[in-house]
Amino acid sequence: SGRFNSLVKVDADTYVASYQGQSQDGFISTFTGSADGTSITEVTRLEHDTGHLYQSSLVQVDSDTYLCAYGNNSGGQITTFTVSADGSTLTKVQTLLHGSGMPKQGYWSLVQVDSDTYALAYAGTASDGYITTFTVSADGSTITEVATVEHDTDNGTYNSIVQLDSDTYVLAYSGTGNDGYIKTFTISSDGSTITEVDELEHDTDNGTYNSIVQVDSDTYVLAYAGTDNDGYIKTFTISSDGTSITEVASLEHETAKSLYNSLVQVDSDTYVLAYAGDGEDGYIATFTIPTDGIVP
């Protein structure tokens, strides 16, 4: 097995990945890649959880510390690791079980709030939608749960959360009936308050496998699986305080399947999408999206 769930850049040529590996256990691996992309080399790997790993989300804490949210047979886990700049050493530092008995597939999505505070969007008890905040020390030795809000009492799967401004966050997820939702929240810098601001149900048929990224200060682009699991790209304008969410444009780019979407920005108007298409084969697609979000 080698299901890469989350990939983070360490420096100009080094990357760290969290994934489900052999026997469905949890692994962290580091890689180096040449500047021209012609070579990729695994540097080292660490099997950090033998109780399985079901999906994960990885973010950087500081220059050598990383935070990973994932699910195993015991529930939701938050774990810190240190990774050397060249990727040659991986060390598990601390683990917090924050949700005993919650679904193994929590559709985790982590985002940094400030220098030591992080917010996690996930599917918790009964697959309802939750956001929990944590404080994490710079060296990863302490992890503390701060606050939790249940924002959807029916469903909260396929989460993808990004920061809008200093205290406002945008969440794309699959809600009631697997419909597609966009929500905004304010989260205080210390993580103690989480407040839902606005909500838009943008797809009344299906909204799964979400991946949302910021285009500019008020424009966002979402890749997801819509009707019949076809691939869609949508853009939205969202006010800086999160009180207004407006769909701008929609493009059906794949009429077979678009699962496990992962969208990244290349430059000011170019985006690359990796996804599983027909037969769950791997596909890469590129898009140009202007800053006003109007898809050509």
Secondary structure as GFF3:
##gff-version 3
##sequence-region A 1 296
A	DSSP	beta_strand	3	9	.	.	.	ID=ss1
A	DSSP	beta_strand	14	20	.	.	.	ID=ss2
A	DSSP	three_ten_helix	22	24	.	.	.	ID=ss3
A	DSSP	beta_strand	26	33	.	.	.	ID=ss4
A	DSSP	beta_strand	40	49	.	.	.	ID=ss5
A	DSSP	beta_strand	54	60	.	.	.	ID=ss6
A	DSSP	beta_strand	65	72	.	.	.	ID=ss7
A	DSSP	beta_strand	75	83	.	.	.	ID=ss8
A	DSSP	beta_strand	90	100	.	.	.	ID=ss9
A	DSSP	beta_strand	109	114	.	.	.	ID=ss10
A	DSSP	beta_strand	117	123	.	.	.	ID=ss11
A	DSSP	three_ten_helix	125	127	.	.	.	ID=ss12
A	DSSP	beta_strand	129	136	.	.	.	ID=ss13
A	DSSP	beta_strand	143	152	.	.	.	ID=ss14
A	DSSP	beta_strand	157	163	.	.	.	ID=ss15
A	DSSP	beta_strand	168	174	.	.	.	ID=ss16
A	DSSP	three_ten_helix	176	178	.	.	.	ID=ss17
A	DSSP	beta_strand	180	187	.	.	.	ID=ss18
A	DSSP	beta_strand	194	203	.	.	.	ID=ss19
A	DSSP	beta_strand	208	216	.	.	.	ID=ss20
A	DSSP	beta_strand	219	225	.	.	.	ID=ss21
A	DSSP	three_ten_helix	227	229	.	.	.	ID=ss22
A	DSSP	beta_strand	231	238	.	.	.	ID=ss23
A	DSSP	beta_strand	245	254	.	.	.	ID=ss24
A	DSSP	beta_strand	259	267	.	.	.	ID=ss25
A	DSSP	beta_strand	270	276	.	.	.	ID=ss26
A	DSSP	three_ten_helix	278	280	.	.	.	ID=ss27
A	DSSP	beta_strand	282	288	.	.	.	ID=ss28
###
